[in-house]
Amino acid sequence: MNLLDGMRYLVALEQQRHFGRAAQACGITQPALSNALRALEKELGVAIVRRGRSYEGLTPEGQRVLDTAHRLLRESELLRADLHSDAGRPQGSVSIGAVPTSVPIAARFAAKLRARYPGILPIVRSLSSAEIEAGIENLALDLALGYTDRIAPRNTRLRALPQYVEQYFVLRRAPGSAPVPGALRFGPAITWREAGGLAHCMLTPEMHNRAIVDGAFRTAGVEVLPAIETNSIMTLVLSVLDGDVCAVLPGALVAIARGYGGLEALPLRAPEVHTPIGFMLATAAPPTRALEAALTLAQDGAWLRHAAAHSGLMTAS
């Protein structure tokens, strides 16, 4: 059995949490994936996967094997990239995790990275803050775009590269209008207290962005109960397009609604809520040349201006 293949299949299984999808992601059949994982268990002499009618997670020993798998695969990628890259033409993949509200900026970053360095394969995953932090710690992710204020000041294992500052808007249908092709309107600012009197579609409580929004409403002296609740950013935006609710969104998500006439975005004030967003990476792991290229782009002035224009204090221009 090829040990690295077995480790790769294990990582895919934990990411997909489904045998069939993991096999598809690896380009093999489901029986082949299952047989390879059983061979890995036999090789190591421990049970790795909890099996039932469907995938039920990893055993404690399996979790330790998974952590080692991430390290081995990263070292393998580092070696492969070093052998096939030079400073001007980096090769290899860059795995990027992004909190859901930052996915539009992560997508723009991936596109610009690929355009600048055609040999790089950016892989973008939408993940919760907790999943991102775990992924950076165990090297499942090369980079993560998320809430840098969650990093403890003394945590020397993580490095942060500031990217932009989230500022918040109420997205709603303009009075008397329906969504049609055109341009999103930018209306006058309103207070969080005023916004509290509207019907809201909100993210579910486990999402960090929901905690930010709830905290702002509490500071304004109001408690808002959601009319619709979801863990899907797409549902959050579409509920405004097709329903009678509004949503509090950061600028990066408002930007994707700019092509819809009949909608308006109202900046939120009192309190002023500014949330720093940045790339995070592990300090202990040596970067691949592909990751070095990504870090160069992440600190490029033109890129930072582009990210700011599509995320923070947006204007109608």
N, C-alpha and C positions, 0 to 999 in steps of 0.2 A: 504494500500500500504506500502511495505517495503521501508522506506526512503533511506537507504543505497543502495538498488538495483537501485532505481531511479537515484541516484547520479552516480552510477557506469555506468548505461546505458548512461547518459548524457556525461560523460567523454569519453566513447567509441565512441559516435557519433562525438564528436569534434575531436578525434584522427583519426577516419576513414573517416570523412566528407562524409558519405554515410550511409543511413539507413540500407540497406541490409548487407553491410560489418560490420557495428556496431553490428547488431543482430547476425551475424555469430560469431563475436569475443566474444560475451557474451553467446553464446550457446542457444539462444532463437530464435523464429520466428520474422520476421519483424513486423507483426501486434502486437505482444506482446510488443516489444520495443516501438512502437509508442503509444500504449495504456498506457504503464507505464509512458512515458514522458508527455502525456496529463494529467494523474493523478497527476503527480508532479506539473504541471502548476496549476491544480485545487487546490491542497493542498496549494500552495504558493500564489495563486491569481494573478499571472502575466504570461504573455506570455514569454516563454523561447526560443523557436525555431522558426526561420523564415522558414515557409513552402511554397513550391511551387511544381513544378513537381519533384524537387529534393531538397536535403539539401542546404539551402541558408545561413547558419550560425546562430549565436545566436543573440538575441536581447540584448540591453545594460543590461537589468535586467538578462537575461540568462547568460551573461558573469560573473556577480556578483555571480550568483548561481554556475556557473562552478568553480570559485575560491574557494568558500566554499566547493564544492564537493571534490576538491583535498585535502583540509585540513581534511575533515571528513574521507575520505577514507584512508588517511595516518595515522590518529590517530587510525582508526579501525585496520589497518595493524600492527601498533606499538603494540597495545594491544594483538592482536592475536599472533604475533610473540613472545611477552614477555611471554604469557601463555604457549606456546608450545615449547619454546626454552630453552636451557641452554647455558652456555658460550662455551662449546665444540661442541655443535650440533645446530647451528642456523638454524631456519626455516623461510621461507617466500621468497618474491620476492625482487629483486633489479632492478629498472628501470634505464637503462643506455642510455643516448643520446650520439651520436657521430657525429661530423662533418664528411662529406663523406670521406675525405682523411684519417681520423683516424679509419675508420670502421675496417680495418684488425687488428689493434692493439686492438680495443674494443672486437672483436671476440675472439682473443687469451686470453684476460683478462677474458671474460665470461667463456671460456672453462676451464681455470685454476681455477676459482672461483668455478665452478660446481664440478670439480674433487676433490678439497680440502674439499668442504662442500656440500655433496649430497642433503641436505635438502633445499638448496637455488635454486630458479628459477631466473637466470639472464634474463632480457628482454632488448634486444639491438635494438635501433631505430636509423636510419640514419636521421639526422635533420640539418637544417641550423644553423648558429651561432645565429641568432636572435631567432629561435625556441628554441634552447638550453637555452639561457639566460632567456626567458620567462618561460620555463619549470622548471628551477631551482627556479626562483622567486616564482612561484605559487605552487611549490611542486609536479608538475606532474612528475618530474624526481628526482630520488635519487642522481644520479651521472651524470656528463656530461664530455665527453672527447673532448676537443676543445682548442681554441686559448686563452691561459690565458692572453696574452697581451691586450686583449679586456676589461679585468676587470680594472676599474679605481682603482688607488692605495688606495683611501679613501673609497672604497666600502667594508664596514665591514660586509655586509650581505652575502658575498660569500667567501668561502675558496678555495684555490687552492693547489693541490698536484702535483708538477712537475713530468712528466713522461719521456719525451724525447724531442729532438730538431729535428724539420723537417729540412732536407737539400735536395737540389733539383738536379734532373737529367733530361737530355733529353733522353727519351726512343724512339728509332727508329729502323728500320730494319738495320742490318749491311749491308754495301755495298755488293751487289751481292748475298745476302742471302734471303731465305724465311723462315718464322716461321716453325720449325720442333721440335719434342721432343728433348730435350737436355738441355744445360745450357745457361743461359743468359750471354753474355759477358759484362765485364766492361771495357770501353775504356778510353782513356785519357781525362782529363778535357778540356772543352771549355769555352769560355766566353759567357756571356749573349748576347753580341753584335753579336758574331758568330752565336749563336742559333737563333737570330732574322732573319737571312736569310733563315731559313727553313720554310716549310709549317707546320702549327700547328693545332691540335685539341685542343680546349680550353674550359674551363668551362664557363658558361654563366655569365654575368657581376654581377648578384646579389650574386654570391658565393664569400665568403671572400678569398678563395684561389686564385681566379682570380685576386682580387685586389692585392694580394702579388706578383703574377707573373707579372702583368702589371706594378707594381711599380718597380720591378727589371729591366724590359726592359727599362723603362723610365730613370732609373738611368744610364743604360748602353748607353743611347742616341739613342735608337731605338724604333719605334712603330710597334707593330705586330698586323696585322689583321688576325683573325682566318680563316682557310680554312674550318673547321668544328667547330660548337659550340654546347655544350650540358650541361645539368645539371646532367648527369648520369656518375658516375665513370666507370661503366662497358663499356659504349660507348666510353669513353676516352681511355681506354686500348684496347678495341677491334678494334678501328679505326686504331691503330698502327699495330695490328696484321694482319688486313685484308686490309689495305689501303696503301696510299703512303704518309702519314703524320707522324709527330712525336708528342710527347706530353711532356710538362714539368710536372714531377711528383715528389712528395716527396718520400723518401725512403720506407715508409710503403706500397706504391702502387707499387713501383718497385719490392719489395720483392715478390709480388704475381705473377710476370712475370718471376721469376727465372727459371721456368721449360721450358721456350720457347727458343730453339736454334734459331739462325738466327736473334735475337734481340740483341741490345747493349744499355747499359746505360752509358751516359757520364756525369760525375759530372760537375756542373755549377759553374763558378768562375767570379769574377769581375763584379758585386759586390758579396761579400759573404753574403748569405741570410740564416739566422738561425732563425727559428720560434719556440718558446717554445710551447709545447703541454702538457696539464695537465688535471687531473680530477678536476672538480669544484663541490661544493655542498653548500647548504644553511647552514649558521651558526646558524640560529635561531631554526631550527627544531631538536628535539632530534632524534638521529639515532636509527633505529631498530637494533636488534642483527644481522640481515642479512647484513645491511649496515655497521655495525661495522666490520664484518668479511671482507667485500669488502675493507674497508679502510685499514685494516691490510695488506691485499694482495697488495694493491696499493703502500704501502710503504716498501714492502719486497725487500731486495737487489737482490735476485735471479730473482724476477719478473722484476725489473727495468733493470737488465742486459739483460734479454730476450727481453724486449720491445726495448731497444737500438739496439740490434743486428738485429732487424727486421724493423728498422724505420729510423735511422739517418744516420750517415756517414758509409754506408755499404761498404763492400769490396767483392771481388769475393770469399772469403773463406766462 
